[in-house]
């Protein structure tokens, strides 16, 4: 394996451009080919990369090159399965944007194709690597809260941004808000709790955003707020509080983990962690800034760069992905269960939306 890794990018929209900027600041890696059917996205990629890399409309041009070590996939959610099928046929290292899939049928096809995959297959879950979140996980797993009992994640933020062709305005393309956006948080829940979810109960609606928008006569149907409660096998309960019409919030994300001995909280973008113990009855605030060696902070507090460092190093070391296909699928299943719970008004067992249900 060469020490200078050569990457190809499939999908050069907003997130694809984030990958271009991150790898552009990353020693030992560079993009040599980009594909996107949307002309303005190709133009933006050219502006970011300069004249040398190959930029085309068809992603098969990228796959046809024998000199590419890794493929980054940042296409619309509903296209992931088809693109992954072709990329996996090449046997190249893969970093695929979340969500892994939008349907159980696609999930089954991806899991079956990935079994025994000869290269790294990494699902992009950059929230794991946000410095305050990573510190919170370290403290919790180090026993600071004692026996873990409760986890609460709150995201109060702005509405979904416009995307090419407005694909992200409809559940059929995204998998639903709780799959598209919140798979990040369900992944964090599993990572922190270190157990598997068994039951999900959710309440949510589309109350404010996109109600006056029309696309070919259709009104968007994506949720803009929800509460989700998840029961885990080990008895821990987790909760998600999502609001996408709360631009004025002091912090966009807040995470609180509570156990028998105390509580650890993380706040973004203020980049703080707060540790409180029951014995002392007081809290200690810790600043957790983006590390100085992060080459590009971007939209995710340096986490995408940290993720790319780990992806690069894993390829060079011949190691295993930190975020696996199974991890990506589990996060999607939790989102699907939450979406179904809202639709049906009842708790949903994970087994109802797992591959066993296909």
C-alpha positions in Angstrom: 0.0 0.0 0.0 1.5 3.4 -1.0 2.1 5.9 1.8 0.3 8.6 -0.2 -3.3 7.4 -0.5 -5.3 8.3 -3.6 -9.0 8.9 -3.1 -12.0 9.1 -5.3 -15.2 11.0 -4.3 -18.7 10.0 -5.5 -21.1 12.9 -4.8 -19.7 16.4 -4.6 -22.6 18.2 -2.9 -22.4 19.9 0.5 -21.0 16.9 2.4 -18.9 15.8 -0.5 -17.2 19.2 -0.5 -16.7 18.9 3.3 -14.7 15.7 2.5 -12.7 17.5 -0.2 -11.7 20.2 2.2 -10.8 17.8 5.0 -8.7 15.5 2.8 -7.1 18.6 1.3 -5.7 19.4 4.7 -4.7 15.7 5.5 -1.1 14.6 5.1 -0.7 11.4 3.2 -4.0 11.5 1.2 -5.5 13.3 -1.8 -8.4 13.2 -4.1 -7.5 12.3 -7.7 -11.0 11.8 -9.1 -14.5 13.1 -8.4 -17.9 12.3 -9.9 -21.2 14.0 -9.6 -24.1 14.3 -12.2 -24.8 17.9 -11.1 -22.8 20.5 -13.0 -22.6 23.2 -10.3 -21.3 20.6 -7.8 -18.6 19.5 -10.3 -17.7 23.2 -10.8 -17.3 23.6 -7.0 -15.1 20.5 -6.8 -12.9 21.9 -9.5 -12.6 25.2 -7.7 -11.5 23.3 -4.5 -9.2 20.8 -6.2 -7.6 22.7 -9.1 -7.0 21.4 -12.6 -5.3 18.1 -12.1 -7.9 15.7 -10.6 -10.3 13.9 -12.9 -13.9 15.3 -12.5 -16.8 13.6 -14.4 -20.5 13.2 -14.3 -20.5 9.3 -14.1 -19.1 7.7 -10.9 -18.2 4.6 -13.0 -15.3 6.7 -14.3 -13.9 6.8 -10.8 -14.3 3.1 -10.3 -12.6 2.3 -13.6 -9.3 3.7 -12.3 -6.9 1.2 -11.0 -4.8 3.8 -9.1 -7.4 4.7 -6.5 -7.0 3.3 -3.0 -10.2 4.5 -1.4 -13.7 5.7 -2.3 -15.7 8.3 -0.3 -19.4 8.1 -1.0 -21.5 11.3 -0.3 -24.5 10.8 -2.6 -28.2 11.3 -1.6 -29.4 8.7 1.0 -31.6 6.7 -1.3 -28.8 6.2 -3.8 -26.3 4.7 -1.3 -27.3 1.0 -1.8 -26.9 1.2 -5.6 -23.6 3.1 -5.4 -22.3 0.8 -2.7 -23.1 -2.3 -4.8 -20.9 -1.0 -7.6 -18.1 0.2 -5.3 -17.9 -3.0 -3.4 -17.5 -4.9 -6.6 -14.2 -3.0 -7.0 -12.9 -4.2 -3.7 -11.6 -0.7 -2.8 -11.5 0.8 0.7 -14.8 2.6 1.4 -15.9 5.6 3.6 -19.6 5.8 3.1 -21.7 8.7 4.4 -24.6 7.9 6.8 -27.2 6.6 6.7 -26.0 3.3 5.4 -29.4 2.7 3.8 -33.0 3.8 3.7 -34.8 0.5 3.5 -34.4 -2.9 5.2 -34.2 -4.6 1.7 -31.2 -2.4 0.9 -29.7 -3.0 4.3 -29.8 -6.8 3.7 -28.2 -6.4 0.3 -25.4 -4.3 1.8 -24.8 -6.6 4.7 -24.6 -9.7 2.5 -22.2 -8.0 0.1 -20.0 -6.7 2.9 -19.6 -10.1 4.5 -15.9 -10.9 4.2 -15.2 -7.7 2.4 -11.4 -7.6 1.6 -10.9 -3.9 2.4 -11.9 -1.3 5.0 -15.7 -0.5 4.9 -16.2 2.5 7.3 -19.6 4.2 7.8 -19.1 7.9 8.4 -20.4 8.8 11.9 -18.3 11.9 12.7 -20.3 12.8 15.8 -18.3 10.2 17.7 -15.1 12.2 17.1 -16.3 15.7 18.2 -13.8 16.5 20.9 -16.3 17.2 23.7 -18.3 14.0 22.8 -15.2 11.9 22.7 -14.2 13.2 26.1 -17.6 12.4 27.5 -17.4 8.9 26.2 -13.9 8.5 27.7 -15.1 9.7 31.1 -18.2 7.5 31.1 -16.4 4.4 30.0 -13.7 5.2 32.6 -16.3 4.8 35.3 -16.8 8.5 36.2 -20.6 8.2 36.5 -20.6 4.8 38.1 -23.2 2.3 36.8 -24.7 4.0 33.8 -28.5 4.4 34.0 -29.7 7.2 31.7 -28.6 9.0 28.6 -30.2 12.1 27.1 -29.3 13.8 23.8 -30.8 17.1 22.8 -30.4 18.7 19.4 -32.1 22.0 18.9 -31.1 23.5 15.6 -32.0 25.0 12.2 -34.1 23.3 9.5 -32.7 21.0 6.9 -30.6 22.9 4.3 -31.6 22.9 0.6 -30.0 20.1 -1.4 -29.7 19.4 -5.1 -33.1 18.6 -6.5 -34.6 19.0 -3.0 -34.2 15.3 -2.5 -34.1 15.7 1.3 -37.6 17.1 1.6 -39.3 13.6 1.4 -39.1 10.5 3.5 -38.9 8.2 0.5 -35.5 9.7 -0.3 -34.1 10.2 3.2 -35.5 7.3 5.2 -37.2 9.9 7.4 -35.7 12.5 9.7 -35.0 10.0 12.4 -33.0 8.0 10.0 -31.4 10.8 8.0 -30.4 13.1 10.8 -30.7 11.1 14.0 -28.8 8.0 13.0 -25.8 9.9 14.4 -27.5 10.1 17.8 -28.6 6.5 17.8 -25.1 5.5 16.9 -23.8 7.5 19.9 -26.4 5.8 22.2 -25.1 2.4 21.3 -21.5 3.5 21.6 -22.0 5.1 25.1 -24.4 2.4 26.5 -22.4 -0.6 25.1 -25.6 -2.6 24.8 -28.2 -3.2 22.1 -31.6 -1.5 21.8 -34.7 -3.6 22.3 -37.6 -1.2 22.2 -38.3 2.3 20.9 -41.2 4.7 21.7 -41.4 8.0 19.9 -43.7 11.0 19.4 -43.1 13.6 16.7 -44.5 15.6 13.9 -44.0 18.1 11.1 -45.3 21.3 12.8 -43.4 24.3 11.4 -40.8 23.7 8.7 -41.4 23.3 4.9 -45.2 23.4 5.2 -45.4 26.2 2.5 -43.0 24.5 0.1 -44.1 22.6 -3.0 -42.1 20.3 -5.3 -44.0 19.1 -8.4 -47.2 19.7 -6.5 -46.0 17.8 -3.4 -45.6 19.1 0.1 -42.6 17.9 2.1 -43.4 15.2 4.7 -40.2 15.2 6.9 -40.5 15.5 10.7 -39.2 18.6 12.3 -39.5 17.6 15.9 -39.6 14.5 18.0 -39.0 12.8 21.4 -37.6 9.3 21.2 -37.1 6.9 24.2 -34.9 3.8 23.7 -34.8 0.8 26.1 -31.5 -1.2 26.0 -30.9 -4.8 26.8 -28.8 -3.9 29.9 -31.6 -1.8 31.4 -30.3 1.6 30.4 -32.8 4.1 29.0 -31.8 6.7 26.4 -33.8 9.7 25.1 -33.5 12.0 22.1 -35.1 15.5 22.1 -35.0 16.9 18.5 -36.2 20.3 17.4 -35.4 21.7 14.0 -36.9 25.1 14.4 -34.7 26.3 17.3 -32.0 28.4 15.6 -31.6 30.6 18.7 -30.3 27.9 21.0 -27.1 28.6 23.0 -25.9 25.1 22.2 -27.1 23.0 19.3 -26.2 19.7 20.9 -26.3 18.7 24.6 -25.6 15.2 25.9 -26.1 14.1 29.5 -25.1 10.7 30.8 -26.2 9.9 34.4 -25.2 6.9 36.5 -25.2 5.8 40.1 -22.3 8.1 41.1 -22.8 11.2 39.0 -23.3 12.8 35.6 -21.2 13.9 32.7 -22.5 16.4 30.1 -21.1 17.7 26.8 -22.1 20.9 25.0 -21.7 22.0 21.4 -20.7 24.4 20.0 -19.5 25.8 23.3 -17.0 22.8 23.5 -17.5 22.2 27.2 -17.8 19.1 29.3 -19.3 19.3 32.8 -18.6 16.6 35.4 -20.7 16.3 38.5 -20.6 13.7 41.3 -23.2 12.9 43.9 -20.7 12.8 46.7 -19.4 16.3 46.1 -22.6 17.8 45.0 -20.8 20.2 42.7 -19.9 20.4 39.0 -16.5 20.9 37.3 -16.5 22.5 33.9 -13.8 21.5 31.4 -13.0 23.3 28.1 -12.5 20.8 25.3 -11.4 22.8 22.2 -10.6 21.4 18.8 -7.1 20.0 19.0 -4.4 22.2 17.4 -3.3 19.4 15.1 -6.7 19.2 13.4 -6.0 20.6 9.9 -9.6 21.6 9.1 -12.3 22.3 11.6 -15.2 22.5 9.0 -18.8 22.2 9.9 -18.4 19.5 12.5 -15.9 20.9 15.1 -13.0 19.1 13.6 -14.6 15.6 13.8 -14.6 14.9 10.1 -10.9 15.6 9.9 -10.3 13.3 12.9 -12.4 10.7 11.3 -10.4 11.0 8.1 -7.1 10.6 10.0 -8.4 7.4 11.6 -9.7 6.1 8.2 -6.3 6.8 6.5 -4.3 5.2 9.4 -6.6 2.2 9.4 -6.0 1.6 5.7 -2.3 2.0 6.0 -2.2 -0.4 9.0 -4.4 -3.0 7.3 -6.8 -2.6 10.3 -10.6 -2.8 10.8 -13.1 0.0 10.5 -14.1 1.7 13.8 -17.6 2.2 12.5 -18.7 -1.0 10.8 -21.5 -1.9 8.5 -23.2 -3.5 11.5 -22.9 -0.2 13.4 -24.4 1.7 10.5 -27.3 -0.7 10.1 -28.1 -0.6 13.8 -28.4 3.2 13.8 -30.7 2.9 10.8 -32.9 0.3 12.5 -33.3 2.5 15.5 -34.4 5.4 13.3 -36.8 3.2 11.5 -38.3 1.9 14.7 -38.8 5.6 15.9 -40.4 6.5 12.6 -42.7 3.6 12.8 -43.6 4.3 16.5 -44.7 7.8 15.5 -46.7 6.5 12.6 -48.5 3.8 14.7 -48.6 5.5 18.1 -47.1 2.5 19.9 -43.8 1.2 21.1 -41.9 -0.7 18.4 -39.5 -3.6 19.1 -36.2 -3.5 17.3 -36.8 -7.0 16.0 -39.8 -5.6 14.0 -37.4 -3.5 11.9 -34.3 -5.7 11.9 -33.1 -7.8 9.0 -35.0 -10.7 10.6 -38.2 -8.8 9.6 -37.3 -8.7 5.9 
